[in-house]
Amino acid sequence: MANPPGATNQISKAARVLIVDDHPMVRERLTEAIQGELGFAVCGEADDRLQALEAIKTVPPDIVIADLALKNSNGLDLIRDIHAAWPKIAILVLSMHDESVYAERAIHAGARGYITKQEATKNILLALETVRSGEIYLSENLAMTIARHATGHQRARTGLSID
């Protein structure tokens, strides 16, 4: 059946997403969540750095969602490789690792966002939309921590802010 006059082809307009995670169940769940969103289409999956780089050469994605812990490889190395060879590809890190330790490293390596696997699916989709629009995605807590660090403001050891 033909599209009505003036209708656009949603597949050609959809942002292509490559999912890189060493757990098949995570890749499957992400694929289900992303495929249900207008404007996104999963174009491939990989479980390690080499598979991911090969997939990018085969069907170039607009966005890569990558874990830091990959089969036989390191996610930070993958981020550096992608950023060096394909700087226009947006990279969103989705990891179980503590953002306070790894997010800044991932951003320095070339990622445009960092979100933990403990987040709700709606937040992961928000992060995906944010990096697609060219912005950097960080959780509110992490953004505040980085801002405090950058400006030299630290919370008092009691946890109360000093005004």
C-alpha positions as CSV (number, residue, x, y, z in Angstrom):
1,M,0.0,0.0,0.0
2,A,1.4,3.4,-1.0
3,N,1.9,6.2,1.5
4,P,-0.6,9.1,1.2
5,P,0.5,12.2,-0.7
6,G,2.8,14.3,1.5
7,A,3.6,11.5,3.9
8,T,7.2,11.1,4.8
9,N,9.1,7.8,5.1
10,Q,9.6,7.4,8.8
11,I,12.3,4.8,8.4
12,S,14.5,7.1,6.3
13,K,14.0,9.9,8.9
14,A,14.6,7.7,11.9
15,A,17.9,8.0,13.8
16,R,19.8,4.8,13.3
17,V,20.9,3.3,16.7
18,L,23.6,0.7,17.2
19,I,23.4,-1.2,20.6
20,V,26.7,-2.4,22.0
21,D,26.4,-4.5,25.2
22,D,27.7,-7.9,26.2
23,H,24.4,-9.1,27.6
24,P,21.9,-10.3,24.9
25,M,18.9,-9.6,27.2
26,V,20.0,-6.0,27.6
27,R,20.3,-5.6,23.8
28,E,16.9,-7.2,23.3
29,R,15.1,-5.1,25.8
30,L,16.7,-1.9,24.5
31,T,15.8,-2.9,21.0
32,E,12.1,-3.3,22.1
33,A,12.1,0.0,23.8
34,I,13.7,1.9,21.0
35,Q,11.7,0.3,18.2
36,G,8.5,1.5,19.9
37,E,9.7,5.1,19.8
38,L,9.0,7.3,16.7
39,G,12.1,8.7,15.3
40,F,14.5,5.8,16.2
41,A,15.4,2.5,14.5
42,V,17.9,-0.1,15.7
43,C,20.3,-0.7,12.9
44,G,22.5,-3.3,14.6
45,E,23.9,-4.9,17.7
46,A,27.3,-5.9,18.9
47,D,28.8,-7.5,22.1
48,D,32.4,-6.2,21.8
49,R,34.5,-3.4,20.4
50,L,35.5,-5.2,17.1
51,Q,31.9,-6.2,16.3
52,A,30.8,-2.7,17.0
53,L,33.4,-1.1,14.7
54,E,32.6,-3.6,11.9
55,A,28.8,-2.8,12.3
56,I,29.5,0.9,12.0
57,K,31.3,0.3,8.8
58,T,28.5,-1.8,7.5
59,V,25.5,0.3,8.5
60,P,26.6,3.6,9.9
61,P,24.5,4.6,12.9
62,D,23.6,8.1,14.0
63,I,23.8,7.0,17.7
64,V,25.7,4.3,19.5
65,I,24.5,3.1,22.9
66,A,27.5,1.4,24.5
67,D,28.2,-0.3,27.8
68,L,31.6,0.2,29.4
69,A,32.1,-3.5,30.2
70,L,32.2,-5.4,26.9
71,K,33.1,-8.9,25.9
72,N,36.9,-9.1,25.4
73,S,37.1,-5.3,25.3
74,N,36.8,-2.0,27.1
75,G,33.9,0.5,26.3
76,L,36.1,3.5,26.9
77,D,38.4,2.3,24.1
78,L,35.4,1.8,21.8
79,I,34.2,5.4,22.6
80,R,37.7,6.8,21.7
81,D,37.8,4.8,18.5
82,I,34.3,5.9,17.4
83,H,34.9,9.5,18.3
84,A,38.2,9.6,16.4
85,A,37.0,7.9,13.2
86,W,33.4,9.1,13.1
87,P,33.0,12.3,15.3
88,K,29.5,12.9,14.1
89,I,28.2,9.7,15.7
90,A,26.6,10.5,19.0
91,I,27.5,8.1,21.8
92,L,25.4,7.4,24.9
93,V,26.9,5.2,27.6
94,L,24.5,2.9,29.4
95,S,26.3,1.2,32.2
96,M,25.9,-0.5,35.5
97,H,29.1,1.4,36.7
98,D,28.8,4.3,39.1
99,E,28.4,7.5,37.2
100,S,30.4,9.5,39.7
101,V,33.5,7.4,38.8
102,Y,33.0,6.8,35.0
103,A,30.8,9.4,33.5
104,E,33.5,12.1,33.3
105,R,35.9,9.7,31.7
106,A,33.3,8.6,29.1
107,I,32.5,12.3,28.2
108,H,36.3,13.0,27.9
109,A,36.6,10.0,25.6
110,G,33.9,11.4,23.3
111,A,30.5,10.2,24.7
112,R,27.7,12.7,24.6
113,G,25.8,11.2,27.6
114,Y,26.0,8.8,30.5
115,I,23.1,7.0,32.2
116,T,23.1,4.0,34.5
117,K,21.1,0.8,33.9
118,Q,19.3,1.4,37.1
119,E,17.3,4.2,35.4
120,A,13.8,3.7,34.2
121,T,13.3,3.1,30.4
122,K,11.7,6.5,30.0
123,N,14.8,8.2,31.3
124,I,17.0,6.1,28.9
125,L,14.8,7.2,26.0
126,L,15.1,10.8,27.2
127,A,18.9,10.5,27.3
128,L,18.8,9.0,23.8
129,E,16.7,11.9,22.5
130,T,19.0,14.4,24.2
131,V,22.2,13.1,22.6
132,R,20.4,12.9,19.2
133,S,19.6,16.6,19.4
134,G,23.3,17.3,19.9
135,E,23.1,18.0,23.6
136,I,25.0,16.3,26.4
137,Y,23.0,14.1,28.8
138,L,24.0,13.7,32.4
139,S,21.8,12.9,35.4
140,E,20.9,15.9,37.6
141,N,23.0,14.6,40.4
142,L,26.1,14.2,38.2
143,A,25.6,17.6,36.5
144,M,25.5,19.2,40.0
145,T,28.6,17.4,41.1
146,I,30.5,18.5,38.0
147,A,29.3,22.1,38.3
148,R,30.4,22.1,42.0
149,H,33.8,20.7,41.0
150,A,34.2,23.1,38.2
151,T,33.4,26.2,40.3
152,G,35.3,25.0,43.4
153,H,32.1,24.7,45.5
154,Q,31.9,21.6,47.6
155,R,29.2,20.4,50.0
156,A,30.1,20.5,53.6
157,R,31.0,17.1,55.1
158,T,27.6,17.2,56.8
159,G,25.9,17.1,53.5
160,L,24.4,20.5,53.9
161,S,25.2,23.2,51.4
162,I,27.1,26.2,52.5
163,D,25.4,29.4,51.4
